[in-house]
Amino acid sequence: MKVVELKDYTPREIVRRIKELSAADSQNVAISPHAKERMLERGITRVQVQRCLEKGQQDGVVEKDEHGHWRARMKLRTAGILLTVVASLVKQQNGEIVVVITTFK
């Protein structure tokens, strides 16, 4: 997987693409093993994560992590909780996908 570089997108465009890809098809969203564990541990559903990616607001700055991935943090009040989802926009051979890194409430 190749991570999208900021020279290709501005931080605002990365958030916009995360929202567009998430809204277009749930197949565009991959949940990392770490995020799956946190979802189970914290009682967070895939539907809540999907909704946060589609309709959430950016929280903080889009930044590069220690692995070289550009991450955006999204927040949304859903099902009575304030949910945070941290996700990366990743470029693959056949297009871009959103990879959920972690989530918490």
C-alpha positions in Angstrom: 0.0 0.0 0.0 1.2 3.5 -0.8 0.2 6.3 1.4 -1.1 9.4 -0.2 1.4 12.3 0.0 0.3 15.8 1.1 1.8 17.1 -2.1 -1.0 15.2 -3.8 -3.7 16.6 -1.5 -4.1 19.3 1.1 -5.1 18.3 4.6 -8.7 19.6 3.8 -8.7 17.5 0.7 -7.6 14.4 2.6 -10.6 14.8 5.0 -12.9 15.4 2.0 -11.7 12.2 0.3 -12.1 10.2 3.4 -15.7 11.4 3.6 -16.4 10.8 -0.1 -14.9 7.3 -0.1 -16.7 6.3 3.1 -20.1 7.6 1.8 -19.7 6.0 -1.7 -19.2 2.4 -0.5 -18.5 0.6 2.8 -16.0 -1.6 0.8 -13.8 1.5 0.6 -13.2 1.3 4.4 -10.8 -1.2 5.9 -10.7 -1.7 9.7 -7.3 -2.4 11.1 -6.9 -5.3 13.5 -6.1 -2.8 16.3 -9.3 -0.8 15.5 -11.4 -4.0 15.5 -10.0 -4.8 19.0 -10.8 -1.3 20.3 -14.3 -1.5 18.7 -15.1 -4.8 20.6 -13.5 -3.5 23.8 -15.5 -0.2 23.7 -18.8 -1.4 22.3 -18.5 0.6 19.0 -20.2 -0.8 15.9 -19.0 -0.6 12.3 -22.1 1.4 11.5 -21.1 4.0 14.1 -17.5 4.1 12.6 -18.9 4.4 9.1 -21.3 7.2 10.1 -18.4 9.1 11.8 -16.2 8.8 8.7 -19.1 10.0 6.4 -20.5 12.8 8.5 -18.0 13.6 11.2 -15.9 16.8 11.6 -12.2 17.0 11.5 -10.7 17.1 15.0 -7.2 18.5 15.1 -4.7 18.6 12.3 -4.1 16.0 9.6 -0.6 14.7 10.4 2.0 12.1 9.5 2.4 9.3 12.1 5.6 7.4 12.9 4.8 4.9 10.1 4.7 7.7 7.5 0.9 7.5 7.1 -1.2 10.7 6.9 -3.9 10.5 9.5 -7.1 12.4 10.1 -9.1 12.4 13.3 -12.9 12.6 12.9 -15.5 13.2 15.6 -19.3 12.8 15.6 -22.0 12.5 18.2 -23.8 9.3 17.3 -26.2 7.0 19.3 -25.8 9.4 22.2 -21.9 9.2 22.4 -19.2 11.4 21.1 -17.2 9.1 18.8 -13.7 9.6 17.5 -12.3 7.7 14.6 -8.6 8.0 13.4 -8.2 7.0 9.8 -5.7 7.2 7.0 -6.2 7.7 3.3 -4.3 5.0 1.4 -3.5 4.8 -2.3 -3.6 1.3 -3.8 -3.2 0.1 -7.4 -6.9 0.2 -8.0 -7.6 3.5 -6.2 -7.8 4.8 -2.7 -9.2 3.4 0.5 -9.8 4.5 4.0 -8.0 2.5 6.7 -9.4 2.9 10.3 -6.5 3.0 12.7 -8.4 3.3 16.0 -11.6 4.5 17.5 -12.8 5.6 21.0 -15.5 7.4 22.8 
